[in-house]
Amino acid sequence: MKFSSKIQRCELSPVRKFYPYEMAAVEKGLKVRHLNIGQPDIETPRVFFEAISRFSDSVLEYAPAPGVSDFLTATQKYYESLGFHISRDDILATYGGSEALQIVMSCILDEGDEVLVPEPFYPNYTTFINITGGKIRPIQTKAEEGYRFATREQIEPLINEHTRAILMTNPGNPTGVVLTREEMRLMADIAKEHDLFLISDEVYREIVYTGEKVSSMLELEDAAENVVVIDSVSKRFSATGARVGAVISRNHELMNEAMKLCQGRLCTATLDQVGAAAMYNELPASYYTEVREEYRRRRDAMVTALSKIPGVEFRCPEGAFYLMVTLPVDDTEKLQYFLLEEFQDNGETVMVTPADGFFTDPQLGRNKVRIAYVTNPEDVTRAIELLGLGIQAYNARKG
Ligand SMILES: Cc1ncc(COP(=O)(O)O)c(C=O)c1O
């Protein structure tokens, strides 16, 4: 059987490839602590489940292709509460931010087209772009500059006749970088001047520790034709299994094209949208602050614990719940296999995500890992302690 060259340009997720080794470690009786997956342990708000159990229609029908009416209204109101004015027609409900990305890429990319993406980046971007025949052109960043990317010098030399879009995660996964207002302005200016889509993946929008007011590229109304926001309830409400996201754009041409795909896949899950609408409608503003403060405690615990490991290099993350760390080892993938197969401390070991999959050139991530700090501060501290002991044992074994 023949498979498409497009699918062969896609890779399995680097976050999941250690799973069989993890299972083997668990079978040996080890407790495996996780710093590798962005699955928060914060409880999903009860209102999500309550709204679904109140649902009383006798037939679970298809929802309208653009989304359940209540969900669209609730999303619009949520944006309004942040000070961003969008109409219901500017929103298309999707199966998480993931489908939102796939839809947008399918609408804008042809074979050979390019998307500029600050590197390191969320690995699934490669899949969503490569499957269309397009490709990522990385915006190079430096660990020692905290992975900042928003300057003309870094971006403009990469723009050519194949460039269609800039795709960025703000707040950043895997870097924790949050753009300043000036940097956002610059990104919008570049997109406008070069007639590019500016796809702003804002699924971590509220998780910002800088004290700045919550931001969105939708603020830059003069770039309405360029800006496309990717949104999701997954991380905002710790509801990754709800599979509810959205494409948000004031570019009506784009939304009309995207509607073809939304109609083609008929709708996204009705009940999940009902639950998501309730979370937007019923949770008080304090919900977002409390969640942010909980992540801040986790971040602080992680930074304190990491600072105790000799030879690690990192910048304190400004947002989201990830960071890239440079480790004093030759190869972080080998380190991860070692941690699962040969290391333990008091019956425990730890998983991180080797960073090679976050770069177009895997070599650039060889001595780096991504850490996700999604569990309580005590667990984060112990997991980082295990990482430090693991590094020591790995380097001692290698001599
Ligand atoms: C940067 C980024 N974008 C999009 C997604 C997709 O999330 P979902 O499809 O659950 O909304 C994730 C998930 O981890 C992510 O980290």
Ligand as a Chemical Component Dictionary entry (heavy atoms), coordinates in Angstrom:
data_LIG
# 
_chem_comp.id                   LIG 
_chem_comp.type                 NON-POLYMER 
_chem_comp.pdbx_formal_charge   0 
_chem_comp.three_letter_code    LIG 
# 
loop_
_chem_comp_atom.comp_id 
_chem_comp_atom.atom_id 
_chem_comp_atom.alt_atom_id 
_chem_comp_atom.type_symbol 
_chem_comp_atom.charge 
_chem_comp_atom.model_Cartn_x 
_chem_comp_atom.model_Cartn_y 
_chem_comp_atom.model_Cartn_z 
_chem_comp_atom.pdbx_ordinal 
LIG C1 C1 C 0 0.606  25.493 22.067 1  
LIG C2 C2 C 0 -0.536 24.553 21.983 2  
LIG N1 N1 N 0 -1.454 24.750 21.041 3  
LIG C3 C3 C 0 -2.499 23.933 20.902 4  
LIG C4 C4 C 0 -2.660 22.843 21.740 5  
LIG C5 C5 C 0 -3.828 21.969 21.492 6  
LIG O1 O1 O 0 -4.628 21.775 22.578 7  
LIG P1 P1 P 0 -6.160 21.314 22.451 8  
LIG O2 O2 O 0 -6.336 20.647 21.136 9  
LIG O3 O3 O 0 -6.366 20.396 23.596 10 
LIG O4 O4 O 0 -6.950 22.573 22.548 11 
LIG C6 C6 C 0 -1.721 22.601 22.751 12 
LIG C7 C7 C 0 -1.826 21.439 23.641 13 
LIG O5 O5 O 0 -0.966 21.091 24.416 14 
LIG C8 C8 C 0 -0.622 23.479 22.875 15 
LIG O6 O6 O 0 0.318  23.318 23.816 16 
# 
loop_
_chem_comp_bond.comp_id 
_chem_comp_bond.atom_id_1 
_chem_comp_bond.atom_id_2 
_chem_comp_bond.value_order 
_chem_comp_bond.pdbx_ordinal 
LIG C1 C2 SING 1  
LIG C2 N1 SING 2  
LIG C2 C8 DOUB 3  
LIG N1 C3 DOUB 4  
LIG C3 C4 SING 5  
LIG C4 C5 SING 6  
LIG C4 C6 DOUB 7  
LIG C5 O1 SING 8  
LIG O1 P1 SING 9  
LIG P1 O2 DOUB 10 
LIG P1 O3 SING 11 
LIG P1 O4 SING 12 
LIG C6 C7 SING 13 
LIG C6 C8 SING 14 
LIG C7 O5 DOUB 15 
LIG C8 O6 SING 16 
# 
